[in-house]
Amino acid sequence: MHPIYIISIIFIIAVIINIFIKIKDKKLILNELIFWILIIIALILISVFPDFAVKTAHFFGFKSGFDFFIALSILVIFLFLFNIYKKIRILEEKFTRLIENIAINNFINSSIKNENEINLKNHKDENKDI
Amino acid sequence: MFKSDKIYIIIPAYNEASLIPLVLKDLINNGYKNIIVVDDGSTDNTSDIVKNFNVDLIRHPVNMGPGAAIKTGIDYALLKNAQIMITFDADGQHLAKDIPNLISPIINNQAEITLGNRFINNMSNVPVFKKIILKTGAFLMFLMYGILSSDSHNGLKAISKSAALKINIKSNGWEYCSEIIEEIMLKKIKYIEVPVTVKYSDYSIKKGQKIYNSFYIVSKMFLKWIFG
């Protein structure tokens, strides 16, 4: 058996254990589950039908299965990067708005407090005069 | 009829304790009453110094960047029903005497935004390396957004209320200047470039945008341009 198939089998077992642990802890969301199931299917196809990767690579115009694997990995990583970039931007915007609101509200509240203190002081001074 | 009490000066400040008193004195001596200082999470005593002046001091609990500080200042000024907002640097580079020229096109309904430009009339003694960076940045702005402004990263700008309500600043860092140019182009906001003086000192050069920072700004704008 080729070493890559042994690695694939170990990886499949690790992924399945990971999925079970997450299901048990109720931490797995549907999108994540679908993603890992697709990975497992792809790895099983490669392991059980070794020619499958080569034929798929040839179908897409790659010379070897390895080239196809690398190109596909770069594409998947790029999609992940895009997704993470979007999420970070949204979070950064929300965080900025939060800081801005806190800063403005703090200033307005402190201004009102100062104004009240001045009014109270003036009121006390007036009472003293009377 | 335009009321001068509706003009608000917005000063984003981060660790500017040494020069901000001079900036505030210059503005107050020139008759500007509505001054908003946004202390962007300074770790020095900027806030303590600003408290000695009759200005509105808004403090970010953490350092967010000049773009976020400008956005906070604009939003607060809009709450106060400002008609014109002037963004003004805290490092002593800008002069209060330039403000009347800057706001005049807005008062006369010739523009909704005026952008200070240090290269018109060449009144500023701009260091060569700074000139190269700014001109390269301006060229990139032209390629990306189609607006040819030779000084897109000048912090001195006047923004009318109508323009402030249209512009949506999302960037926290220095790239907010490029974002304003982008918003002007996308939302077809009327703008005019006005000659201003930018004073260069060892302090302002040390505090200002660095060469590596300009690469960072370009990369961030490029990412935003691609990913939205």
Interface residues (C-beta under 8 A of the other chain):
Chain A: F82 Y85 K86 R89 E92 E93 T96 I99 E100 I102 A103 I104 N106 F107
Chain B: V38 D56 L57 I58 R59 H60 P61 V62 M64 A68 K71 T72 D75 Y76 L79 K170 N172 L223 F227
